[in-house]
């Protein structure tokens, strides 16, 4: 059993360079994308990521589907899988998806702010796993 999930997992998330976001697509196949280190996080419940909207994986309507967020510390062979939902927060530098074409013409790189809200998770360490609920 993990004693303090927020502190333990928070340190793990802060020390890894990237995570993996995954959800099921329309035909039922898993779609996974490497995500950069979170822009910010609120405990282990909410994470915000800045991604390129042209990355391809998050083009379909994925906000209604359950999703997973994974962080792995390969050095110490430990990690966390959080279950929850992704949602699009905003487009930074442009505020509207309509103006994507305008920004492509001007050369300004648009970024998509993606929010993940966790409901529960599983922590892996020392060849054992323990489940927890995110408060």
N, C-alpha and C positions, 0 to 999 in steps of 0.2 A: 504494500500500500504506500502510495506517495504521501508524504507528510504535508507539504505545502505546495500544491500544484502551481499556484500563481507565481511564486518565487522561483521554483525549480525550472518550470517551463519558460518563464520570462527570461531567465539567464540563458537558456539554450537558444531561444529565438534571437536574442540580442547578439549572440556570438557566432551564428551561422551566416553565410553569405547569401544564401538563397533558400527558397522553399518550393514546394510543388502544390499547385492547385489542381483539383480534379473534380469532374462531374460527369454524369451520363448524358450522352447526346441523344438526339431524337430516335435513332434506331436502337439505342441501348448499349452502345459501345462507350468505354471510358475515354474521356478527353482530358489530357493532362498537359499542363504548361508549367515551365519553370518560372517562378516569380522572384523578383529581386527581394532583398531584405525589406521588411515593411517600412513605409514612410514614418508611420507612427502606430502605436497600439494602445489600447485601453485595457490593461490587465492582460488576460488571455482570452477575453471574450470578443473583442473587436480589433481587427487589423485593417489597415489601409495600405494599398499598394498602388504605385504609379507604373502603368504599363503602356506599351505602344499599341494603339488601337488596330494597327495593321498586323498584329501578331497572328491573327487568324483563329485562334482557339476560342476566343470569347465573342465571336460574331453572332452566334445563334442566341435565341432567348434561353439563357441558362439560369435566370434568376428564380425560376419556379422549382428548380430541381435541387435535391439534396447534394451537398458537395463535401469534399474533404480537403483539408490543408495539412501538409506534412512538412515537418522540419527534422532534419537528420544531422546529428553530430557524428561524423564518421570516425573521428579520432578516438572517441570513447565508446563507440558502438552503442549509441542511445538515440532516441528520437521520440517524436510525439505526432500523433494523428488526431486532428480536431475535426469533428463532424459539425456541419452547420450549413450556411447558405451564403452565396456570393450575391452582391448587387452592385450596380453601377452607381457611383456617387455623383461624379461630375466629369466634365472634360476640362482639364486645366489649360490655361492660356486661350481658350476659345469659348467656353461656357455653353455652346450649343453644338450638337452633332451636324446641323445644317451647314455650318461654316467650315467643315473639314475640307471641302474642295477649295474654298477661298484660301485656307492656310497652306494647302499643297501648292497653290500657285505662287504664294509669297515666300514659300520655303520655311515657314515656321513649323516646327515639329510639334504636333498635338500629342498630348498624353491623356490616358484614361485613368481616372481614379476609381479603383475597385475596392469595395469594402467586403470583408468576410466577418460574419457573426457566428461564433461558435456556440454550440449547445452542450456538447459532451466531448470527451476525448479518451485516448488511450496513450499511456506513457510506457516506453520500452527502455529498460536499462538492466544490466547484469543478467541478460538472457531471461528476463521475466517481464511481464506486462501487468499494468494495473489500470482499470477504468476509473474515470472520475466524471462528475457533472460540473460544468462551468457555471459559476454563480453570476 
